[in-house]
Amino acid sequence: MKYSTFPVQKITKSKLSSVNFDDLKFGRDFSDHMLLVEYKNGAWETPQILPYQPLEFSPAASVFHYGQAIFEGLKAHKNEAGEIFVFRADENLKRLNSSATRMCMPHIPKGIFLDGLKQLIELDREWIPVGPGMSLYLRPFMVADDPFLGVKPSGSYKFMIITSPSASYYTGAVKVKIETHYSRAAVGGIGAAKAAGNYAASLLPAKKAQEEGFDQLIWTDAQSHEFIEESGTMNLMIVKGNTLLTPPLEGKTILPGITRKSILQLAEEWGYEVIERRISVNELTEGIEDHSIDEVFGVGTAATIAPIAAIGFEEKLLKLTDFTQWKFSTKVKQYLEDLKTGKIADTHNWIEVL
Ligand code: COI
């Protein structure tokens, strides 16, 4: 695969042998190299590939004070034959640039994002773990760099990509609580942007839910808390017979997930009726109680599919059936896994092979 290459400063000694690949977690270990490019005077400079290292920032850098920070997440998979597969990276670039627009930050050119990713992946290809649920998690991100305390959009930025050999985000099914006090995002806010602040705001409510024995939350709309939105860091989907339901993106309170978009397309192709509409908390809880809902699961890059085992609402704990028997989520999880490791043909043109 041809792509532009950027200047590289290679590490002198790889850290690869210090990482236990039999005990990988999500996002804990980092590979040898990173990409860094600076935005100054209205233009991106030449990207550099450097040894993974701490960076220098002014303590006044505006990211530390006013939070202009956005990120993406995607994965590179490797099969036994050593081929590398990257899933829909162009969609991550689109979303990054849409987050940049909302956060008043400059767009990243395709050449920097896609070529930088490929060069970094090739350089650290030994870091890509092989096996079920394993991947090199790729984390592109941009932060504001002006050393200035006035509240205004920064004039300088750093865009970086770091990579992390990782296992799945969740293992097994999750227990979630319907959150009816805190909100993730309000209409007119930044919920549709992959902005660092959205994740910071989720920490306290998630911690409280964890103290009550849950893994994560189901967020509800900020205005009425009557409609479900996302689950933790994932989009939420429900299967009722032959229908796949998910909350809509129009209100811009929900992150437009790439796994979400792919699954909706696949479901339609497989003959499911796909409906994006508001789903009330009542519809969800009653549907679990009267067994009209067959499957409830979160979808996202890090987790792919996270089946929900139980949902806490008010004083009740509503239990779902055994997720290993679920037809749709089991099939789509397997399909995406097979696609991302080259086991089945890429009929949608979603995969780039390196
Ligand atoms: C993803 O699944 O894409 C995420 O954004 C999760 C990440 C924040 C760990």
Residues whose N, C-alpha, C, O or C-beta is under 5 A from the ligand:
A	BS01	COI	G73 T233 G300 T301 A302 A303
